Amino acid sequence: MHSGLNTPPVPSHRFDYRDHRFEFTIDGDELTLWLDGVARKRRKRGSDECVYVWTNVELHWEEHHYIEGRWWPASGRLLVTANRQTIYDLAVR
């Protein structure tokens, strides 16, 4: 669990990917992407149907992976991709 000002306010959806810990939290109308315990991106629900967050993570030997999270509040679906490959797809009501 996190400590300090970056503590996620709600339970998170966690997974490990290539030696890194990713978490996505949904607090009311806000989606936050965490990387290794640090909040990297936070977006509030707007007029769009989908809330989108992303980060670029450097792996071994300058290998970069683009991690994206998409949340559809109406359906509760959370989709996470790494370099456009689905790695997490769940209904999170």
C-alpha positions as CSV (number, residue, x, y, z in Angstrom):
1,M,0.0,0.0,0.0
2,H,1.1,3.6,-0.5
3,S,1.9,6.2,2.1
4,G,1.9,10.0,2.1
5,L,0.2,12.3,-0.2
6,N,0.2,9.9,-3.1
7,T,-2.0,7.3,-1.3
8,P,-4.8,6.0,-3.5
9,P,-8.2,7.0,-2.0
10,V,-10.0,3.8,-3.0
11,P,-9.2,0.1,-3.6
12,S,-7.2,-0.4,-6.8
13,H,-6.9,-2.8,-9.7
14,R,-3.3,-3.9,-9.5
15,F,-1.1,-6.0,-11.7
16,D,2.6,-6.6,-12.5
17,Y,4.0,-6.0,-15.9
18,R,7.6,-6.5,-16.8
19,D,9.0,-5.9,-13.3
20,H,6.8,-2.9,-12.6
21,R,3.6,-2.6,-10.5
22,F,0.7,-0.8,-12.1
23,E,-2.5,0.2,-10.4
24,F,-5.6,1.9,-11.6
25,T,-7.9,3.6,-9.1
26,I,-11.4,4.9,-9.8
27,D,-12.6,7.5,-7.3
28,G,-16.0,8.8,-8.2
29,D,-15.5,10.3,-11.6
30,E,-11.7,10.2,-11.6
31,L,-9.3,7.5,-13.1
32,T,-5.7,7.5,-11.8
33,L,-2.8,5.4,-13.2
34,W,-0.1,4.5,-10.7
35,L,3.4,3.2,-11.6
36,D,5.5,1.6,-8.8
37,G,3.5,3.5,-6.1
38,V,3.6,6.9,-7.8
39,A,0.5,8.6,-9.4
40,R,1.5,9.2,-13.0
41,K,-1.7,10.4,-14.7
42,R,-5.1,11.4,-13.4
43,R,-8.2,12.3,-15.4
44,K,-11.7,13.3,-14.5
45,R,-14.7,12.2,-16.4
46,G,-15.7,14.9,-18.8
47,S,-18.2,15.0,-21.6
48,D,-16.5,12.1,-23.3
49,E,-17.8,8.6,-22.8
50,C,-14.3,7.2,-22.1
51,V,-11.8,8.4,-19.6
52,Y,-8.2,7.9,-20.8
53,V,-4.8,7.8,-19.0
54,W,-1.4,6.7,-20.3
55,T,2.2,6.6,-19.4
56,N,5.5,5.5,-21.1
57,V,7.7,3.2,-19.1
58,E,11.3,2.5,-19.8
59,L,12.2,-1.2,-19.4
60,H,15.6,-2.9,-20.0
61,W,18.0,-1.4,-22.5
62,E,15.9,1.6,-23.3
63,E,12.9,-0.5,-24.4
64,H,9.9,1.6,-24.0
65,H,6.3,0.4,-23.4
66,Y,3.3,2.6,-23.7
67,I,0.7,1.7,-21.0
68,E,-2.8,2.9,-21.6
69,G,-5.9,2.7,-19.4
70,R,-9.5,3.3,-20.6
71,W,-12.5,3.4,-18.4
72,W,-16.1,3.6,-19.6
73,P,-18.1,4.8,-16.6
74,A,-21.5,3.9,-18.2
75,S,-20.5,0.2,-18.5
76,G,-17.9,0.1,-15.8
77,R,-15.3,-1.4,-18.2
78,L,-11.6,-0.9,-17.5
79,L,-9.3,-1.8,-20.4
80,V,-5.5,-1.7,-20.0
81,T,-3.1,-2.1,-22.9
82,A,0.7,-2.3,-23.3
83,N,1.9,-1.3,-26.8
84,R,-1.7,-1.9,-28.0
85,Q,-1.9,-5.4,-26.6
86,T,-4.7,-6.0,-24.0
87,I,-3.3,-7.0,-20.7
88,Y,-6.3,-6.3,-18.4
89,D,-10.0,-6.1,-19.2
90,L,-12.5,-6.1,-16.4
91,A,-15.9,-4.7,-15.5
92,V,-15.3,-2.6,-12.3
93,R,-18.6,-1.3,-11.0
